[in-house]
Amino acid sequence: MHRLRYFIGLLTLVGAIIAAIWIVRLLRSLDDRAGVPLSVEFRNARGLRAGTDVRYRGVTVGTVRSVAISGDGNKAVAQLLLAPIGAEHACVNSSFWVVTPRFGGLTGGATGLDTLVRDSYIAFYTPPGSESELSPGSLIAGRERPPLNAEPEALDDVEHGDLLMTLLVPENYELKPGSSVIFRGVPTGDVRSVSLAPSGTHVEVQLRIQREHRQTVTDKAKFWVGRPSVSGALLSGFTVTDLSALLTPYISYYGAPGEGVLVQDGYRAAAELSRPAFEISPVPGKAVQQDNTGKPAAPDDVVLVRITYAAVERDTFSADDQILRHGSGVLFLDRSGRSVVVTARSLVDASFTEDDAWGDPEIADEVTKVHRADGTVMRAHRVWVDPTGQDLAALVLEDVPPDLLGTPSDRLVFGGTVAGVPLQIRAAGPDGAELPIQPMASDLDLSEANLGGCVAADGKVFGVIGRKVGDVVAAIVPLEYLPADLRPQ
Amino acid sequence: MSEALVFRNFGLAHRRPGGEEVLLEGVNLTLPKNGFFVFIGTSGGGKSSLLRILAGLIESREPAPRMSGELIAFGKSLTGDRTESLNNEVAAILQDEGLLDELSPRQNVEMALAASGRSRKLAPALLAQAGLASPPERVAQLSGGMRKRVAVARALASSPQLLLCDEPTAGLDPEAAHTIAKLLREAHDQDDGRTTIVITHDLDAFEEFADGVLVLDRPARSLRLEPPEFRLKGQDAVAKATDAAAGEPAAVHWTRRMLLQLAAIGETIVDSVRRLPPVEMGQVVRTTVRFTLEPALFVAVAGAVIGGLATFFALRNNPIDGGFETALLTGTGKVATAVLVPMLSGFFFTARIAAGASARIGTMKRTNQIAALRMMGVNPADYLLTPLVWAMVIAMPLVTLCGVVAAALAAALATSAASGITMVGWATAYFMTVSAHDVLVILAKSTLSGYLVAVACYHLGSGPKRSGADVGESVNSAIVVGMALVLTVHAGLTFLVYA
């Protein structure tokens, strides 16, 4: 019995000694490992730290072993160790740069709230056709910025609602990720990637059209690659038809208004060999009659929107709870010109409704989206909740399209009494379009059809459907609780 | 000097809080040498106490019995300001015999021989003389009578001038008792100049062998020598209730106790350093090997769980999704390697080892094995404390190393499970701020705490044990005190070095 225990103990001891030796060797003898050590100099290391990755095309192919100030104090030198697979791709004309933390979610809502900050790491790019590999121990000058022809990850992220399509071109024309896509001279998107088709017969260019412009792409639209073309003799002057193409090629497209159907993600089209001859349609007459901003006629009716709210409640002792809510809200412009949506707080604030046995619930990753009847989707964030505990909250929309109009101010009632008039419930359905008007029922519930919907009397909205204070039954929450600076003029 | 013992106006009292229990008063007695005496008297009268005084087995941690007058044994005074001890001149066979049950019967005798400077080869002869020509291999296999015989052989190994026996025939049938009594007389006769005193209730067994009867008369609080035919009369057998004579106040008594306890701690610490050079090398090596190998797996598993969980949860609960993972690893690696896992390894080691160590020592104390060691002239510290100190000082750092390495391995596993960091990346990040200096600090912490735990286990185990419950108590205390010492040393050194 004792012998067995001793034997096990001896094994453990020996195992520990071996493991300790392994760890020490792991730390010390990195030089002996198969791999290519490199030194890269930067003017600014931007928070790079030892132990982070070296990536090629998004794949980790090496490690940063140390970062130090160089001897003369002018530069930061990073010692890298590339794994064999990375060493294959590191060539004499590769560009190395530091990918720095990106802050998303503040402007443009690009990256979302879940990934705010990342470790800085080193990425490198090797132009195609490079042959001579870097020799071990080389000292390379790093770039301060990613090269223009860098991987797509250095570009803006694709946003929700953007159109992604593939354009087939006979040859690359030096199009690169980041090259512009232009409609009527206005950039509406960019090139995401360029690659040779597997069959080798053409080049496939992935395009991204931003969501506010996706309705410009129809199946009748024609695509071409804009290249510098010089016509006319040098002496008699020359015409450069595509000035911007003097710098980089771009893709342009055009479709006559009213023709064709909108396309879906994954649409594939073949580019014209050269710019097709067409006449750009003139400015429509009625556009002149509208005001300068070109907005369509203001609605005279209440504008309702559909609200979708998602959040995560973090639990210490169990799995996180996903929260998903749907409901409605009333959209209008406040006196500062902001697009405001008023709705029930219980719809857009999980901390108002969730209860944690341990105290205040921990709510994270809140995402609120507002859907309009025409299908546009916007992000919104909560700017105000009623401090007295009424179930009322106000959202402000982000990246508002220019044609957004809200409920006219004479349709909204803040304060006063409503008596003796039949009440109506107006709410938005799942697609954003308004549901049929319902008369107010005594047994009102807080279903998706009602929550956040507005209560109108005589065509004027004076309240929103939410929870009764301190209760879970439905009640009308009057708009008069909204503070003055959030009200329309 | 023809007297073995001289009592002059000798008084003996047990100290109690708030009073005293007087056992003897005004005894004037001379006991001649070379006599074989039977010592009788009612139970609780003080016979065992007197025997312990003569044998030098008084508990140093408790208030000693108060003696007055003079007691001179073989020319040395046992009372007064400068007491001398009888050392090798006395051997005692105590109740429970105190045979060292980790050794064989023969090794018991050999140990006594070696301690008194005689050849170990005499052991078989001594055992044969005691009637055990071929003893079993293990003490546990001895019957009651055989145990007594081994105890006699062992006691005779040092050729003592004074042989004391406490109830040597207890629990034996009349025939076996007679045999033992005869053995004792024969042994007495072989050695000129030996005085033998046998405490017994079994006068019948000894009646043909005794030269005289020492009587402790409890009611009269006296000690006198009677001729061999003497028998206790009925009424003398009944002990009268003793008056609680005025003694020292309770406060003094308890203060005395506390100071004696503190002095005992000091004595243990001094012993641990003074007796560091190993005397019983076999014990030291055996104990060291055992303390290193037995808890190794246990501590490694504990370290792996702690290191793995800490790393996993740190990475999983990173508030910055996917970002600064290497920074998290560096922090986790430093705290796990330099502080947390060594401390917890110390805890687990203590829990695993301290209990066993102090239980062993406590049981040896309870069964008079430690007294037997002292009687043999072997310092219990050499036999028990020194091996413990060496073993813990060597084993604790080694076992801590196992724990720390296991924690690192588990952290590597956790890292690959919770993130995409490679092994090289993990190693670089985890040990980025761990240096050789940290390793030295870990070594210092575990060595120091190992030493302190060893001292605590020995001290707590070797305190007076009156019952099995006392042994259990000391085990509990050893674990708690041991872990508190580990915590203090680790936290203290961490604070001093890193703060």
Interface residues (C-beta under 8 A of the other chain):
Chain A: H2 R5 Y6 I8 G9 L10 L11 T12 L13 G15 A16 I17 A19 A20 I23 L26 L27 L30 R33 R49 A50 G51 T52 D53 T60 T63 R65 L81 P101 D114 T115 L116 V117 R118 D119
Chain B: V289 R290 T292 L293 E294 P295 A296 L297 A300 I320 D321 G322 G323 F324 E325 T326 A327 L329 T330 L398 L401 C402 V405 A406 A408 L409 G420 I421 T422 M423 V424 G425 A427 T428 A429 F431 M432
